[in-house]
């Protein structure tokens, strides 16, 4: 089980199913349900930022990396509340 409490570098990728290995060191990635900050952008300004929980993060067991599945986050953002200013450009931290 990876230590999810240490600071990590988030890498954003789109993939189906399970990622093959950590893109930084090649070690095994382990999917974890965690809390993340999402910031959306319109033009050069942040449109909105908020906290979400999900299992779209894959944590490396050997280095401080978390791989974020962009497709899964995009699905989550597509079911937004009325009046939210959410664009297709986003960053997960």
KENUPA-443693 format. One record per atom (N, C-alpha, C): residue number from 0; x, y, z. Coordinates in Angstrom, 3 decimals. Last residue first. Layout:
BEGIN
<site pos="NUM" xx="X" yy="Y" zz="Z"/>
...
END
This chain:
BEGIN
<site pos="92" xx="-5.009" yy="18.345" zz="-8.273"/>
<site pos="92" xx="-3.869" yy="18.344" zz="-7.372"/>
<site pos="92" xx="-4.185" yy="17.525" zz="-6.154"/>
<site pos="91" xx="-5.853" yy="18.705" zz="-11.643"/>
<site pos="91" xx="-6.139" yy="18.004" zz="-10.393"/>
<site pos="91" xx="-4.882" yy="18.004" zz="-9.549"/>
<site pos="90" xx="-7.208" yy="21.019" zz="-13.875"/>
<site pos="90" xx="-5.997" yy="20.513" zz="-13.239"/>
<site pos="90" xx="-6.404" yy="19.879" zz="-11.918"/>
<site pos="89" xx="-8.878" yy="21.494" zz="-17.040"/>
<site pos="89" xx="-8.831" yy="21.359" zz="-15.591"/>
<site pos="89" xx="-7.477" yy="20.822" zz="-15.149"/>
<site pos="88" xx="-11.091" yy="22.359" zz="-19.527"/>
<site pos="88" xx="-9.695" yy="22.501" zz="-19.094"/>
<site pos="88" xx="-9.656" yy="22.440" zz="-17.585"/>
<site pos="87" xx="-13.749" yy="22.414" zz="-19.953"/>
<site pos="87" xx="-13.085" yy="21.131" zz="-20.195"/>
<site pos="87" xx="-11.604" yy="21.190" zz="-19.848"/>
<site pos="86" xx="-15.188" yy="24.303" zz="-17.187"/>
<site pos="86" xx="-14.803" yy="24.102" zz="-18.577"/>
<site pos="86" xx="-14.147" yy="22.735" zz="-18.731"/>
<site pos="85" xx="-17.729" yy="25.465" zz="-15.158"/>
<site pos="85" xx="-16.721" yy="24.415" zz="-15.340"/>
<site pos="85" xx="-16.453" yy="24.232" zz="-16.823"/>
<site pos="84" xx="-19.325" yy="27.181" zz="-13.309"/>
<site pos="84" xx="-18.546" yy="27.648" zz="-14.448"/>
<site pos="84" xx="-17.394" yy="26.661" zz="-14.690"/>
<site pos="83" xx="-22.625" yy="26.324" zz="-12.338"/>
<site pos="83" xx="-21.185" yy="26.166" zz="-12.174"/>
<site pos="83" xx="-20.483" yy="26.586" zz="-13.452"/>
<site pos="82" xx="-25.285" yy="26.433" zz="-13.043"/>
<site pos="82" xx="-24.652" yy="27.661" zz="-12.582"/>
<site pos="82" xx="-23.157" yy="27.545" zz="-12.334"/>
<site pos="81" xx="-26.086" yy="23.158" zz="-12.046"/>
<site pos="81" xx="-26.506" yy="24.342" zz="-12.780"/>
<site pos="81" xx="-25.835" yy="25.586" zz="-12.184"/>
<site pos="80" xx="-23.330" yy="20.921" zz="-11.543"/>
<site pos="80" xx="-24.553" yy="21.580" zz="-11.087"/>
<site pos="80" xx="-24.835" yy="22.806" zz="-11.951"/>
<site pos="79" xx="-22.101" yy="18.403" zz="-13.837"/>
<site pos="79" xx="-21.978" yy="19.575" zz="-12.977"/>
<site pos="79" xx="-23.341" yy="20.146" zz="-12.597"/>
<site pos="78" xx="-21.055" yy="16.023" zz="-15.083"/>
<site pos="78" xx="-22.325" yy="16.061" zz="-14.343"/>
<site pos="78" xx="-22.295" yy="17.197" zz="-13.328"/>
<site pos="77" xx="-18.527" yy="16.309" zz="-16.041"/>
<site pos="77" xx="-19.621" yy="16.462" zz="-17.000"/>
<site pos="77" xx="-20.983" yy="16.486" zz="-16.310"/>
<site pos="76" xx="-16.760" yy="15.678" zz="-14.043"/>
<site pos="76" xx="-17.052" yy="17.090" zz="-14.262"/>
<site pos="76" xx="-18.213" yy="17.301" zz="-15.227"/>
<site pos="75" xx="-16.633" yy="12.896" zz="-14.325"/>
<site pos="75" xx="-17.157" yy="13.466" zz="-13.089"/>
<site pos="75" xx="-17.568" yy="14.924" zz="-13.305"/>
<site pos="74" xx="-15.404" yy="12.697" zz="-16.813"/>
<site pos="74" xx="-16.757" yy="12.153" zz="-16.624"/>
<site pos="74" xx="-17.408" yy="12.764" zz="-15.388"/>
<site pos="73" xx="-12.897" yy="13.844" zz="-16.156"/>
<site pos="73" xx="-13.772" yy="14.486" zz="-17.132"/>
<site pos="73" xx="-15.208" yy="14.003" zz="-17.026"/>
<site pos="72" xx="-11.882" yy="11.866" zz="-14.483"/>
<site pos="72" xx="-12.182" yy="13.192" zz="-13.925"/>
<site pos="72" xx="-13.136" yy="13.933" zz="-14.856"/>
<site pos="71" xx="-11.566" yy="9.811" zz="-16.364"/>
<site pos="71" xx="-12.464" yy="9.624" zz="-15.223"/>
<site pos="71" xx="-12.833" yy="10.957" zz="-14.574"/>
<site pos="70" xx="-9.680" yy="10.956" zz="-18.108"/>
<site pos="70" xx="-11.000" yy="10.550" zz="-18.604"/>
<site pos="70" xx="-12.002" yy="10.402" zz="-17.463"/>
<site pos="69" xx="-7.386" yy="11.322" zz="-16.533"/>
<site pos="69" xx="-8.127" yy="12.484" zz="-17.027"/>
<site pos="69" xx="-9.530" yy="12.125" zz="-17.507"/>
<site pos="68" xx="-6.202" yy="9.856" zz="-13.838"/>
<site pos="68" xx="-6.892" yy="9.443" zz="-15.060"/>
<site pos="68" xx="-7.810" yy="10.584" zz="-15.510"/>
<site pos="67" xx="-3.094" yy="10.639" zz="-12.543"/>
<site pos="67" xx="-4.499" yy="11.001" zz="-12.534"/>
<site pos="67" xx="-5.112" yy="10.611" zz="-13.879"/>
<site pos="66" xx="-0.636" yy="9.173" zz="-10.705"/>
<site pos="66" xx="-1.121" yy="9.311" zz="-12.073"/>
<site pos="66" xx="-2.631" yy="9.517" zz="-12.009"/>
<site pos="65" xx="1.677" yy="10.384" zz="-8.480"/>
<site pos="65" xx="0.308" yy="9.904" zz="-8.601"/>
<site pos="65" xx="-0.120" yy="10.185" zz="-10.043"/>
<site pos="64" xx="4.859" yy="9.839" zz="-6.984"/>
<site pos="64" xx="4.060" yy="10.144" zz="-8.169"/>
<site pos="64" xx="2.653" yy="9.617" zz="-7.988"/>
<site pos="63" xx="7.439" yy="9.438" zz="-5.478"/>
<site pos="63" xx="6.323" yy="10.321" zz="-5.102"/>
<site pos="63" xx="5.497" yy="10.790" zz="-6.308"/>
<site pos="62" xx="8.042" yy="5.854" zz="-5.894"/>
<site pos="62" xx="8.451" yy="7.263" zz="-5.990"/>
<site pos="62" xx="7.236" yy="8.153" zz="-5.721"/>
<site pos="61" xx="6.916" yy="3.321" zz="-5.320"/>
<site pos="61" xx="8.367" yy="3.532" zz="-5.202"/>
<site pos="61" xx="8.829" yy="4.982" zz="-5.275"/>
<site pos="60" xx="4.258" yy="3.048" zz="-5.779"/>
<site pos="60" xx="4.751" yy="2.455" zz="-4.543"/>
<site pos="60" xx="6.216" yy="2.795" zz="-4.287"/>
<site pos="59" xx="2.168" yy="5.576" zz="-7.043"/>
<site pos="59" xx="3.361" yy="4.754" zz="-7.194"/>
<site pos="59" xx="3.826" yy="4.278" zz="-5.820"/>
<site pos="58" xx="-1.348" yy="5.574" zz="-7.393"/>
<site pos="58" xx="-0.179" yy="5.976" zz="-6.624"/>
<site pos="58" xx="0.975" yy="5.007" zz="-6.836"/>
<site pos="57" xx="-3.809" yy="6.897" zz="-9.292"/>
<site pos="57" xx="-2.996" yy="5.680" zz="-9.186"/>
<site pos="57" xx="-1.652" yy="6.077" zz="-8.588"/>
<site pos="56" xx="-7.076" yy="8.233" zz="-9.040"/>
<site pos="56" xx="-5.638" yy="8.395" zz="-8.825"/>
<site pos="56" xx="-4.942" yy="7.057" zz="-8.632"/>
<site pos="55" xx="-9.779" yy="7.903" zz="-9.058"/>
<site pos="55" xx="-9.135" yy="8.123" zz="-10.349"/>
<site pos="55" xx="-7.632" yy="8.366" zz="-10.236"/>
<site pos="54" xx="-11.672" yy="7.597" zz="-7.060"/>
<site pos="54" xx="-10.638" yy="6.570" zz="-7.199"/>
<site pos="54" xx="-9.928" yy="6.674" zz="-8.549"/>
<site pos="53" xx="-12.469" yy="10.589" zz="-5.148"/>
<site pos="53" xx="-12.638" yy="9.597" zz="-6.190"/>
<site pos="53" xx="-11.504" yy="8.601" zz="-6.217"/>
<site pos="52" xx="-13.755" yy="13.746" zz="-4.236"/>
<site pos="52" xx="-13.189" yy="12.463" zz="-3.823"/>
<site pos="52" xx="-13.434" yy="11.474" zz="-4.939"/>
<site pos="51" xx="-12.961" yy="17.236" zz="-4.582"/>
<site pos="51" xx="-13.703" yy="16.029" zz="-4.967"/>
<site pos="51" xx="-13.007" yy="14.814" zz="-4.368"/>
<site pos="50" xx="-13.218" yy="20.723" zz="-4.139"/>
<site pos="50" xx="-12.690" yy="19.454" zz="-3.626"/>
<site pos="50" xx="-13.584" yy="18.323" zz="-4.111"/>
<site pos="49" xx="-12.574" yy="23.387" zz="-6.517"/>
<site pos="49" xx="-13.378" yy="22.683" zz="-5.537"/>
<site pos="49" xx="-12.689" yy="21.379" zz="-5.158"/>
<site pos="48" xx="-12.688" yy="26.383" zz="-8.429"/>
<site pos="48" xx="-11.909" yy="25.303" zz="-7.827"/>
<site pos="48" xx="-12.742" yy="24.692" zz="-6.710"/>
<site pos="47" xx="-13.229" yy="28.020" zz="-11.550"/>
<site pos="47" xx="-13.746" yy="27.545" zz="-10.266"/>
<site pos="47" xx="-12.776" yy="26.494" zz="-9.739"/>
<site pos="46" xx="-11.572" yy="29.355" zz="-13.409"/>
<site pos="46" xx="-13.016" yy="29.555" zz="-13.403"/>
<site pos="46" xx="-13.603" yy="29.189" zz="-12.044"/>
<site pos="45" xx="-8.610" yy="31.084" zz="-13.620"/>
<site pos="45" xx="-9.267" yy="29.955" zz="-12.973"/>
<site pos="45" xx="-10.754" yy="30.274" zz="-12.895"/>
<site pos="44" xx="-7.699" yy="32.413" zz="-16.837"/>
<site pos="44" xx="-8.150" yy="32.579" zz="-15.462"/>
<site pos="44" xx="-8.760" yy="31.282" zz="-14.929"/>
<site pos="43" xx="-7.210" yy="32.409" zz="-19.488"/>
<site pos="43" xx="-6.041" yy="32.390" zz="-18.616"/>
<site pos="43" xx="-6.411" yy="32.517" zz="-17.140"/>
<site pos="42" xx="-9.860" yy="30.448" zz="-20.500"/>
<site pos="42" xx="-8.863" yy="31.413" zz="-20.934"/>
<site pos="42" xx="-7.638" yy="31.294" zz="-20.049"/>
<site pos="41" xx="-10.770" yy="28.896" zz="-17.695"/>
<site pos="41" xx="-11.358" yy="29.451" zz="-18.902"/>
<site pos="41" xx="-10.463" yy="30.597" zz="-19.326"/>
<site pos="40" xx="-10.253" yy="25.983" zz="-15.749"/>
<site pos="40" xx="-9.709" yy="27.207" zz="-16.332"/>
<site pos="40" xx="-10.519" yy="27.603" zz="-17.554"/>
<site pos="39" xx="-10.638" yy="24.453" zz="-12.544"/>
<site pos="39" xx="-10.948" yy="24.548" zz="-13.964"/>
<site pos="39" xx="-10.526" yy="25.919" zz="-14.466"/>
<site pos="38" xx="-9.150" yy="22.394" zz="-10.189"/>
<site pos="38" xx="-9.286" yy="23.779" zz="-10.634"/>
<site pos="38" xx="-9.584" yy="23.757" zz="-12.128"/>
<site pos="37" xx="-9.615" yy="20.235" zz="-7.508"/>
<site pos="37" xx="-9.749" yy="20.399" zz="-8.948"/>
<site pos="37" xx="-9.914" yy="21.884" zz="-9.231"/>
<site pos="36" xx="-8.040" yy="18.363" zz="-5.059"/>
<site pos="36" xx="-8.483" yy="19.693" zz="-5.436"/>
<site pos="36" xx="-8.511" yy="19.753" zz="-6.956"/>
<site pos="35" xx="-9.127" yy="15.196" zz="-3.672"/>
<site pos="35" xx="-8.296" yy="16.009" zz="-4.560"/>
<site pos="35" xx="-8.885" yy="17.403" zz="-4.703"/>
<site pos="34" xx="-9.007" yy="12.275" zz="-1.710"/>
<site pos="34" xx="-9.588" yy="13.595" zz="-1.903"/>
<site pos="34" xx="-8.609" yy="14.451" zz="-2.692"/>
<site pos="33" xx="-9.131" yy="8.822" zz="-2.897"/>
<site pos="33" xx="-8.579" yy="9.935" zz="-2.130"/>
<site pos="33" xx="-9.359" yy="11.213" zz="-2.413"/>
<site pos="32" xx="-8.671" yy="5.511" zz="-3.459"/>
<site pos="32" xx="-9.750" yy="6.487" zz="-3.309"/>
<site pos="32" xx="-9.215" yy="7.584" zz="-2.392"/>
<site pos="31" xx="-6.100" yy="4.266" zz="-5.532"/>
<site pos="31" xx="-6.551" yy="4.653" zz="-4.190"/>
<site pos="31" xx="-7.684" yy="5.661" zz="-4.298"/>
<site pos="30" xx="-4.264" yy="1.833" zz="-7.277"/>
<site pos="30" xx="-5.399" yy="2.738" zz="-7.284"/>
<site pos="30" xx="-5.860" yy="2.989" zz="-5.850"/>
<site pos="29" xx="-0.844" yy="1.731" zz="-7.737"/>
<site pos="29" xx="-1.951" yy="1.194" zz="-6.957"/>
<site pos="29" xx="-3.054" yy="2.246" zz="-6.889"/>
<site pos="28" xx="1.724" yy="0.715" zz="-9.952"/>
<site pos="28" xx="0.805" yy="1.757" zz="-9.502"/>
<site pos="28" xx="-0.378" yy="1.099" zz="-8.812"/>
<site pos="27" xx="5.107" yy="-0.439" zz="-9.876"/>
<site pos="27" xx="3.677" yy="-0.721" zz="-9.860"/>
<site pos="27" xx="2.895" yy="0.490" zz="-9.354"/>
<site pos="26" xx="7.661" yy="1.494" zz="-11.633"/>
<site pos="26" xx="7.144" yy="0.632" zz="-10.560"/>
<site pos="26" xx="5.629" yy="0.460" zz="-10.689"/>
<site pos="25" xx="8.730" yy="3.324" zz="-13.419"/>
<site pos="25" xx="8.390" yy="1.997" zz="-13.904"/>
<site pos="25" xx="7.823" yy="1.046" zz="-12.863"/>
<site pos="24" xx="9.206" yy="5.987" zz="-12.862"/>
<site pos="24" xx="10.203" yy="5.001" zz="-12.410"/>
<site pos="24" xx="9.910" yy="3.570" zz="-12.854"/>
<site pos="23" xx="7.339" yy="7.594" zz="-14.305"/>
<site pos="23" xx="8.616" yy="8.149" zz="-13.847"/>
<site pos="23" xx="9.641" yy="7.073" zz="-13.516"/>
<site pos="22" xx="5.036" yy="6.199" zz="-14.886"/>
<site pos="22" xx="5.764" yy="6.804" zz="-16.002"/>
<site pos="22" xx="7.117" yy="7.390" zz="-15.597"/>
<site pos="21" xx="4.360" yy="3.080" zz="-13.453"/>
<site pos="21" xx="4.670" yy="4.486" zz="-13.169"/>
<site pos="21" xx="5.473" yy="5.068" zz="-14.334"/>
<site pos="20" xx="2.447" yy="1.029" zz="-15.753"/>
<site pos="20" xx="3.469" yy="1.241" zz="-14.719"/>
<site pos="20" xx="3.667" yy="2.736" zz="-14.511"/>
<site pos="19" xx="-0.184" yy="0.806" zz="-17.026"/>
<site pos="19" xx="0.822" yy="-0.261" zz="-17.036"/>
<site pos="19" xx="1.810" yy="-0.126" zz="-15.880"/>
<site pos="18" xx="-3.396" yy="1.525" zz="-15.599"/>
<site pos="18" xx="-2.154" yy="1.953" zz="-16.249"/>
<site pos="18" xx="-1.077" yy="0.874" zz="-16.079"/>
<site pos="17" xx="-6.434" yy="-0.197" zz="-16.270"/>
<site pos="17" xx="-5.309" yy="-0.028" zz="-15.357"/>
<site pos="17" xx="-4.075" yy="0.479" zz="-16.115"/>
<site pos="16" xx="-9.003" yy="1.271" zz="-18.101"/>
<site pos="16" xx="-8.595" yy="0.202" zz="-17.203"/>
<site pos="16" xx="-7.465" yy="0.606" zz="-16.287"/>
<site pos="15" xx="-7.652" yy="3.584" zz="-20.380"/>
<site pos="15" xx="-8.767" yy="2.696" zz="-20.033"/>
<site pos="15" xx="-8.246" yy="1.613" zz="-19.110"/>
<site pos="14" xx="-6.411" yy="6.930" zz="-19.975"/>
<site pos="14" xx="-6.226" yy="5.504" zz="-20.220"/>
<site pos="14" xx="-7.492" yy="4.765" zz="-19.827"/>
<site pos="13" xx="-4.655" yy="9.903" zz="-19.956"/>
<site pos="13" xx="-5.929" yy="9.277" zz="-20.290"/>
<site pos="13" xx="-5.656" yy="7.823" zz="-20.606"/>
<site pos="12" xx="-2.930" yy="11.612" zz="-17.289"/>
<site pos="12" xx="-2.948" yy="10.762" zz="-18.469"/>
<site pos="12" xx="-4.378" yy="10.292" zz="-18.707"/>
<site pos="11" xx="-0.964" yy="13.732" zz="-15.382"/>
<site pos="11" xx="-2.297" yy="13.532" zz="-15.945"/>
<site pos="11" xx="-2.192" yy="12.718" zz="-17.226"/>
<site pos="10" xx="0.734" yy="13.453" zz="-12.377"/>
<site pos="10" xx="0.860" yy="13.350" zz="-13.824"/>
<site pos="10" xx="-0.514" yy="12.999" zz="-14.367"/>
<site pos="9" xx="1.708" yy="15.106" zz="-9.489"/>
<site pos="9" xx="0.577" yy="14.550" zz="-10.239"/>
<site pos="9" xx="0.889" yy="14.594" zz="-11.726"/>
<site pos="8" xx="3.954" yy="14.326" zz="-7.034"/>
<site pos="8" xx="3.817" yy="15.020" zz="-8.308"/>
<site pos="8" xx="2.693" yy="14.332" zz="-9.076"/>
<site pos="7" xx="3.203" yy="14.514" zz="-3.510"/>
<site pos="7" xx="3.414" yy="13.787" zz="-4.760"/>
<site pos="7" xx="3.296" yy="14.714" zz="-5.952"/>
<site pos="6" xx="3.910" yy="14.300" zz="-0.039"/>
<site pos="6" xx="3.663" yy="15.145" zz="-1.217"/>
<site pos="6" xx="4.032" yy="14.378" zz="-2.494"/>
<site pos="5" xx="2.434" yy="11.501" zz="1.732"/>
<site pos="5" xx="3.611" yy="12.269" zz="1.312"/>
<site pos="5" xx="3.250" yy="13.144" zz="0.113"/>
<site pos="4" xx="0.145" yy="9.999" zz="2.161"/>
<site pos="4" xx="0.308" yy="11.233" zz="2.947"/>
<site pos="4" xx="1.513" yy="12.070" zz="2.518"/>
<site pos="3" xx="0.014" yy="7.560" zz="0.994"/>
<site pos="3" xx="-0.693" yy="8.655" zz="0.320"/>
<site pos="3" xx="-0.552" yy="9.993" zz="1.046"/>
<site pos="2" xx="2.148" yy="5.122" zz="0.504"/>
<site pos="2" xx="1.936" yy="6.156" zz="1.510"/>
<site pos="2" xx="1.301" yy="7.358" zz="0.809"/>
<site pos="1" xx="0.678" yy="2.162" zz="-0.947"/>
<site pos="1" xx="1.511" yy="3.371" zz="-1.006"/>
<site pos="1" xx="1.162" yy="4.346" zz="0.113"/>
<site pos="0" xx="0.844" yy="-1.177" zz="0.000"/>
<site pos="0" xx="0.000" yy="0.000" zz="0.000"/>
<site pos="0" xx="0.894" yy="1.247" zz="0.000"/>
END
